[in-house]
Amino acid sequence: MALGVGVIGCGAMGRIHLRNLLARPADIRVVGVCDPRPDQIAAIGLPAEVAVFPDSRELLGHPEIGLVVVASPASLHSSDVVSALEAGKLVYCEKPLVTSMEDHRRITALETHHGRAMVWVGFMRRFDPAFQALKADLDSGAIGPISHGILSHRNPSVPESFTDADYMLETFIHEFDALRWLLDVEIETITVGGKRRTNSGLMDPQFVTLTTNGGQRVMIDGHITNGYGYDIRCELVGERGSRSLVDYAEETGISAAPHATWATRFSGAYRTAIDACIDDVLAQRHTGVTSREAERALAVALSGIEAQRTGRTVSVGVG
Ligand SMILES: NC(=O)c1ccc[n+]([C@@H]2O[C@H](COP(=O)([O-])OP(=O)(O)OC[C@H]3O[C@@H](n4cnc5c(N)ncnc54)[C@H](O)[C@@H]3O)[C@@H](O)[C@H]2O)c1
């Protein structure tokens, strides 16, 4: 029988997941969706056989749903992921999985109770061809041990409500996960500086310095109101050379020039990441990003919030 899938949250990200799910072969069936905003559901153009549930509780209670895709705002992830796991369902959850360590522990306790990893986290950079080519080069030893890195995360705009904490939990968390994966290290300390805007109070741009247990130092500039485009850069420097995402533009077909939005830059990665999750579920394995992996990126983000607030270098807890 086809795997039944339900989608919670039909905004920008949820609609991308839905399109990718509906394009899958007949090995899955999108059973239903929920979103409190009818306009968001109308914007999808759902096939008639996909149900619209009044809320996530109804969706999570449906017996034919085995995998739940969570793409609601981050502050709502925890309760739906917990309810899904309590009902024995598997979860693909957008980043950040949750926003506090306490919520995180509830999830890992449930996975421990069930005796397996049940959550796939949408850190899709790991599925992006340019990031994958960079990782392959690093793993081959082509440029020797890495001493440092210089990364950028730039967005044309963010909602008015965006806060310094969101900067860590929604934006830089991608870099924290990608760096851990690319370098196979843990991030030990974080320092944050920046320029505070007078109108919104948001610190933007922000400059993050990380140190790792591999002895590396990594600098990230964030600028999320740049007005010019979505611009993701990553250069890692080794003893015998350096590699940047731009080096793989030709072979991967992913332009290193600024994109209009995150949705265009990572369109392939979103599809590959959710396809990989479904392949895993069907094969009863987990090769994706687990909740335990996501916990490390969350720990760095939470330390980053403290670093923003205090102006100090903060040690990232071991969790
Ligand atoms: N991986 C990435 O690159 C990436 C990119 C963008 C967003 N995201 C993540 O995806 C998630 C959603 O972000 P978005 O940009 O789609 O936001 P969005 O605001 O466009 O969409 C969120 C949707 O959730 C709906 N919603 C609100 N309350 C709900 C509830 N109780 N139950 C069900 N739905 C509810 C809203 O009505 C809205 O349609 C966030 O966690 C965000 O961090 C990830």
The ligand as an SDF file (V2000), in Angstrom:
LIG
                    3D

 44 48  0  0  0  0  0  0  0  0999 V2000
   14.7200   24.9200    4.5440 N   0  0  0  0  0  0  0  0  0  0  0  0
   14.5980   26.1760    4.1180 C   0  0  0  0  0  0  0  0  0  0  0  0
   15.4100   26.7010    3.3810 O   0  0  0  0  0  0  0  0  0  0  0  0
   13.3900   26.9510    4.5430 C   0  0  0  0  0  0  0  0  0  0  0  0
   12.9690   28.0610    3.8110 C   0  0  0  0  0  0  0  0  0  0  0  0
   11.8440   28.7490    4.2590 C   0  0  0  0  0  0  0  0  0  0  0  0
   11.1660   28.3470    5.3810 C   0  0  0  0  0  0  0  0  0  0  0  0
   11.6230   27.2560    6.0610 N   0  0  0  0  0  0  0  0  0  0  0  0
   10.9470   26.7980    7.2770 C   0  0  0  0  0  0  0  0  0  0  0  0
    9.6460   26.3370    6.9440 O   0  0  0  0  0  0  0  0  0  0  0  0
    8.7470   26.6570    7.9950 C   0  0  0  0  0  0  0  0  0  0  0  0
    7.6110   27.4850    7.4160 C   0  0  0  0  0  0  0  0  0  0  0  0
    8.1550   28.6420    6.8350 O   0  0  0  0  0  0  0  0  0  0  0  0
    7.4130   29.3870    5.6130 P   0  0  0  0  0  0  0  0  0  0  0  0
    8.4260   30.2850    5.0230 O   0  0  0  0  0  0  0  0  0  0  0  0
    6.6990   28.4270    4.7750 O   0  0  0  0  0  0  0  0  0  0  0  0
    6.3750   30.2730    6.4250 O   0  0  0  0  0  0  0  0  0  0  0  0
    4.9650   30.7860    5.9100 P   0  0  0  0  0  0  0  0  0  0  0  0
    4.5490   31.8360    6.8710 O   0  0  0  0  0  0  0  0  0  0  0  0
    5.0120   31.1030    4.4630 O   0  0  0  0  0  0  0  0  0  0  0  0
    4.0220   29.5160    6.0800 O   0  0  0  0  0  0  0  0  0  0  0  0
    3.6520   29.0030    7.3170 C   0  0  0  0  0  0  0  0  0  0  0  0
    2.2370   28.4650    7.1620 C   0  0  0  0  0  0  0  0  0  0  0  0
    1.8700   27.8060    8.3600 O   0  0  0  0  0  0  0  0  0  0  0  0
    0.5060   28.1070    8.5780 C   0  0  0  0  0  0  0  0  0  0  0  0
    0.1220   27.8620    9.9540 N   0  0  0  0  0  0  0  0  0  0  0  0
    0.0820   28.7500   10.9840 C   0  0  0  0  0  0  0  0  0  0  0  0
   -0.4060   28.1320   12.0830 N   0  0  0  0  0  0  0  0  0  0  0  0
   -0.6610   26.8410   11.7350 C   0  0  0  0  0  0  0  0  0  0  0  0
   -1.1820   25.7380   12.4330 C   0  0  0  0  0  0  0  0  0  0  0  0
   -1.5330   25.8330   13.7330 N   0  0  0  0  0  0  0  0  0  0  0  0
   -1.3270   24.5710   11.7690 N   0  0  0  0  0  0  0  0  0  0  0  0
   -1.0030   24.4660   10.4600 C   0  0  0  0  0  0  0  0  0  0  0  0
   -0.4970   25.5020    9.7430 N   0  0  0  0  0  0  0  0  0  0  0  0
   -0.3270   26.6640   10.3800 C   0  0  0  0  0  0  0  0  0  0  0  0
    0.3580   29.5520    8.1560 C   0  0  0  0  0  0  0  0  0  0  0  0
   -0.9960   29.9130    7.9100 O   0  0  0  0  0  0  0  0  0  0  0  0
    1.1990   29.5670    6.8990 C   0  0  0  0  0  0  0  0  0  0  0  0
    0.4340   29.2490    5.7590 O   0  0  0  0  0  0  0  0  0  0  0  0
    9.5730   27.3690    9.0670 C   0  0  0  0  0  0  0  0  0  0  0  0
   10.0150   26.4310    9.9960 O   0  0  0  0  0  0  0  0  0  0  0  0
   10.7460   27.9140    8.2830 C   0  0  0  0  0  0  0  0  0  0  0  0
   11.9220   28.0670    9.0520 O   0  0  0  0  0  0  0  0  0  0  0  0
   12.6960   26.5550    5.6500 C   0  0  0  0  0  0  0  0  0  0  0  0
  1  2  1  0
  2  3  2  0
  2  4  1  0
  4  5  1  0
  4 44  2  0
  5  6  2  0
  6  7  1  0
  7  8  2  0
  8  9  1  0
  8 44  1  0
  9 10  1  0
  9 42  1  0
 10 11  1  0
 11 12  1  0
 11 40  1  0
 12 13  1  0
 13 14  1  0
 14 15  2  0
 14 16  1  0
 14 17  1  0
 17 18  1  0
 18 19  2  0
 18 20  1  0
 18 21  1  0
 21 22  1  0
 22 23  1  0
 23 24  1  0
 23 38  1  0
 24 25  1  0
 25 26  1  0
 25 36  1  0
 26 27  1  0
 26 35  1  0
 27 28  2  0
 28 29  1  0
 29 30  1  0
 29 35  2  0
 30 31  1  0
 30 32  2  0
 32 33  1  0
 33 34  2  0
 34 35  1  0
 36 37  1  0
 36 38  1  0
 38 39  1  0
 40 41  1  0
 40 42  1  0
 42 43  1  0
M  CHG  2   8   1  16  -1
M  END
$$$$
